[in-house]
Amino acid sequence: MLNAQFPGIVGYPLPNGNVKLAAGWLIEQCGPVTGTSWKGYRKGDAGCHEKQALVLVNYGNAKGDEIYDLSEEILKGVKEKFGVGLEREVNII
């Protein structure tokens, strides 16, 4: 179980016995460099919101593929560290 390996992991029990993991917590725990968080990370004009790692931000002139590539890096990091696959929830504003 993940909570044995990661005692601080945040999860919410579901009626069917499964546990819904907090994606924000997972993302915060596996930044681009070991021991860092994605929260507040910025690569050019693409980045993660400084207060909410679940939110990807275009700080000016990032192209769609730059935002997408950043999301890929995040998904890969979570999968590598926790063995958990996240799904994108896309909102374009």
HELIX and SHEET records of a PDB file:
HELIX    1   1 LEU A    2  GLN A    5  1                                   4    
HELIX    2   2 ALA A   23  GLU A   28  1                                   6    
HELIX    3   3 GLY A   64  PHE A   82  1                                  19    
SHEET    1   A 2 GLY A  11  PRO A  13  0                                        
SHEET    2   A 2 VAL A  19  LEU A  21 -1                                        
SHEET    1   B 3 ARG A  42  LYS A  43  0                                        
SHEET    2   B 3 ALA A  46  CYS A  48 -1                                        
SHEET    3   B 3 LEU A  56  ASN A  58 -1                                        
END                                                                             
